[in-house]
Amino acid sequence: MSEAVADELAGQGYRIGPDEYEKDLIGAGVNSVSLVRLLSDLEERFDVEFEGAELFREPVTVARLTEVILAGTVARDAEGAS
């Protein structure tokens, strides 16, 4: 899943390697407009919703985005199984 997030970033011109998945994306040079676009693309691709205020309380990293996507996918699957 982290690779999928990194691929979305690469599509916007940002190369983030596995050794940088814990690095703050803003600190890595991703500007705020690109970050918002990334979040929108990931929400659409994985059918999840990022909570902006909560998400930005801590550095936004590939690893954190992956955790949110996986948690949303698990929650959605659990709801569908009910």
C-alpha positions in Angstrom: 0.0 0.0 0.0 2.9 2.4 0.8 4.1 1.9 -2.8 0.7 2.9 -4.1 0.9 6.2 -2.1 4.5 6.7 -3.4 3.3 6.1 -6.9 0.6 8.8 -6.6 3.3 11.1 -5.4 5.5 10.1 -8.3 2.7 11.0 -10.6 2.9 14.5 -9.3 6.6 14.7 -9.7 7.8 13.7 -6.2 10.0 10.7 -5.8 9.8 9.3 -2.3 11.7 6.1 -1.7 11.0 3.4 0.9 13.6 4.9 3.2 11.6 8.2 3.2 8.2 6.7 4.1 8.5 8.1 7.6 9.6 11.5 6.5 7.3 14.5 6.6 6.1 15.1 3.1 6.1 18.9 3.5 9.7 18.6 4.8 10.5 16.4 1.8 9.4 19.3 -0.6 5.8 18.4 -1.3 3.9 21.7 -1.4 0.5 22.1 0.2 -1.4 22.3 -3.1 0.2 19.0 -4.2 -0.5 17.4 -0.8 -4.2 18.4 -1.1 -4.3 16.9 -4.6 -2.6 13.8 -3.3 -5.2 13.3 -0.6 -8.0 13.8 -3.0 -6.6 11.3 -5.4 -6.0 8.7 -2.6 -9.5 9.2 -1.3 -10.9 8.5 -4.8 -8.6 5.6 -5.5 -9.1 3.8 -2.2 -12.6 5.0 -1.2 -11.5 6.5 2.1 -11.8 9.9 3.6 -9.0 11.8 5.3 -10.0 14.0 8.3 -8.0 17.1 7.6 -7.8 18.5 11.1 -6.8 15.2 12.6 -4.4 14.3 9.8 -2.4 17.5 10.0 -1.9 17.3 13.8 1.2 15.3 13.1 3.6 15.2 10.2 2.0 13.8 7.1 4.1 10.8 5.9 3.6 8.0 3.4 3.5 5.6 6.4 0.7 7.6 8.1 -1.3 7.9 4.9 -1.0 4.2 4.4 -2.2 3.5 8.0 -5.3 5.7 7.4 -6.1 4.0 4.1 -5.7 0.5 5.6 -7.8 1.4 8.6 -10.5 2.9 6.3 -10.5 -0.2 4.1 -10.7 -2.6 7.1 -13.6 -0.5 8.6 -15.4 -0.4 5.3 -15.0 -4.2 4.8 -16.2 -4.8 8.3 -19.3 -2.7 7.7 -20.0 -4.6 4.5 -19.7 -7.9 6.3 -22.4 -6.9 8.8 
